[in-house]
Amino acid sequence: MNVHIVNGDMVGNKLTDLKGDMIIWREMYDLGPVDPDMNDKLLKKRAVFFENMLGLPNELFLNTCRQQEEELRSIPVDADITLWFEHDRYDQTMLLYLLKSLKERGLTNLYMVTADAYPGIDPFFGLGQLTASQLMELHSERIRVSEKQLQEAELGWNAYASDDPRDLVQWLLQGECSLPYMKRALRRHLFYFPSVKNGLNEVEEHIFQLIHEGVNSFTELYQKITAQRSDDGLSDLHFAAILDHLKPLLKLTEGTLPRYDAEPEEAVLELTYEGIEVLMEREDRFDYAAGEWWLGGAAVQHGEWRRDGEKIIDKRT
């Protein structure tokens, strides 16, 4: 039996000529709380977060997650499984979770199709840019997942999902990882932690600078950030959640931010006085803007974890 696990419908719809079953994986492990053990209690916690932050209905999220987990559990142990995932943080955290879960279920006949470039396509953002025939080409060059890579994925997921992000830093320091793009993607993840200088992470700092320079519309901000951060895999909903989380340092002067449950009107943003003070490093972001937020398994809503260069430090100690 052949099984293909892909991120999103765009790629899945182009693979209809491939033999076997298709599982479309719909999750966002780069956003919201995660845990080494993604049990039902944790899923309910994630569902509440996504409904609050993205407008994604609680029951829709839970039903989707439970259904895809059931599909994963129903795969025969001798199945030939191909995982189609890109190089960015969004896809690589999903790949980590799936490899760890498949290993736990004793499924080891695994292959990967993964890429961060394709001849003639520049800039390359992901597999969704490719035609069906180009994807079939990549399938013929798929990589067998080794036992070593399965062990790396299990350790990597546990470090990423730990409530102490220094576990991830330690994992990243432990020599080379044979999973393509994995350490590169998770090093990018570290730059989402608040900085020691003003509490903004690298992405938020860039957003503030662009707005301060006069780039005010949501669409233009999103295009500029994602063009410069192709290793992140930020969706428009994730980006909107980041902006919404920065109130009252940012304010909407027109329109609404994208949400799952509503048609957006083009948002226009500006920095508030407090936002300018934070950008100029005269104030700390968490003196004004704090709310429920996670990076992997680490809660960061009160600015307790900070990035200082290559290190993550606990500001409470």
C-alpha positions, -999 to +999 in steps of 0.1 A: +000+000+000+013+035-009+004+065+013+013+101+006+012+127+034+012+163+022+009+198+037-022+214+022-045+209-007-025+227-033+002+200-036-023+172-029-045+182-058-015+180-082-006+144-071-037+127-083-018+105-108+002+089-080-009+055-068-020+053-032-039+071-005-035+108+002-035+123+036-037+161+036-022+173+070-037+205+082-020+218+113+002+248+124+029+236+148+047+268+144+018+286+162+001+279+194+010+256+223+026+222+216+038+194+239+060+163+235+027+144+240+001+159+218-029+144+237-065+154+235-062+178+264-035+197+245-056+197+213-085+213+232-060+240+244-049+246+209-084+248+196-093+276+221-061+295+211-069+292+173-105+302+178-094+333+198-065+343+176-075+333+141-113+329+143-110+292+134-140+274+149-132+252+179-151+222+167-137+224+132-102+224+145-108+195+168-126+174+143-099+180+117-071+170+141-089+139+153-097+127+118-062+131+105-048+114+136-072+085+130-060+083+094-024+081+106-032+053+130-050+034+103-019+032+080-008-005+078+026-011+093+041-023+060+028+007+040+052+026+017+048+062+030+061+094+013+061+127+032+060+159+010+073+188+030+092+220+023+123+236+038+106+263+060+099+264+097+062+258+091+067+226+072+097+213+091+080+214+125+051+195+109+076+170+095+092+166+129+059+158+145+049+133+118+082+114+118+081+111+155+045+099+154+051+074+126+082+060+145+061+055+176+036+035+156+063+013+142+061+026+107+095+027+092+091+023+054+093+060+050+105+084+023+107+122+020+102+146-009+117+179+003+134+208-015+144+244-010+150+252-047+140+240-082+158+248-115+143+278-133+121+289-104+133+319-085+123+328-060+114+294-047+089+294-019+076+258-019+063+227-037+030+245-045+048+264-072+056+232-091+035+215-118+023+180-115+050+167-138+077+185-118+064+170-086+065+136-102+101+142-110+109+149-074+090+118-064+114+097-085+142+112-065+126+108-030+149+101-001+146+070+022+142+081+058+169+063+079+166+050+115+190+077+125+168+104+110+138+090+129+157+092+161+168+127+153+131+137+146+120+122+179+146+141+199+141+172+178+103+173+184+108+167+222+133+196+223+110+219+202+080+210+223+097+214+257+085+241+280+122+251+284+135+264+250+171+259+262+164+222+254+161+232+218+192+253+218+211+223+233+197+200+206+208+224+179+243+224+193+246+186+192+265+182+159+250+179+124+215+167+117+210+144+087+174+156+082+176+182+054+168+218+064+157+208+099+183+226+120+182+256+096+145+259+101+147+256+139+175+281+141+150+305+124+126+296+151+149+310+178+146+344+163+109+344+172+118+347+208+117+382+224+150+401+224+166+413+256+168+448+243+131+457+239+110+425+239+104+425+202+114+394+183+133+397+149+101+396+128+082+421+150+112+444+150+113+443+112+075+450+111+079+480+133+108+494+112+088+490+080+057+508+095+079+535+108+093+540+073+058+543+059+049+508+048+014+507+064-009+483+045-012+447+056-007+433+021+026+452+015+039+444+050+031+407+045+047+406+010+079+423+022+083+402+053+076+369+036+099+378+007+128+383+031+119+353+054+112+325+029+126+300+055+097+308+079+066+298+059+044+325+075+008+323+064-013+354+062-034+343+092-003+337+113+011+371+102-023+387+111-022+370+146+013+385+152+000+420+144-031+416+165-009+404+194+011+436+192-018+459+203-015+485+219+019+491+202+001+490+168-033+503+159-055+499+129-065+531+112-085+514+084-099+480+076-096+447+095-069+420+098-075+386+081-093+360+101-107+326+092-143+335+101-145+369+082-137+386+049-110+411+057-110+447+045-075+459+036-059+468+070-038+500+074-016+501+105+005+527+124+027+526+154+013+542+186+034+564+208+042+533+230+052+514+198+077+540+188+092+541+223+096+503+222+112+505+187+136+531+199+145+508+228+133+532+254+106+509+266+100+471+267+072+455+247+059+435+276+052+466+297+024+472+272+015+442+250+013+408+267-011+380+260-013+342+255+015+331+232+037+301+227+069+293+208+070+256+205+063+244+240+075+275+257+050+301+271+063+336+263+033+358+271+051+376+299+085+380+282+100+354+305+122+338+278+145+362+259+169+359+230+204+373+237+224+367+205+226+329+200+214+322+236+179+319+251+179+331+287+153+329+315+146+365+326+130+353+358+164+341+372 
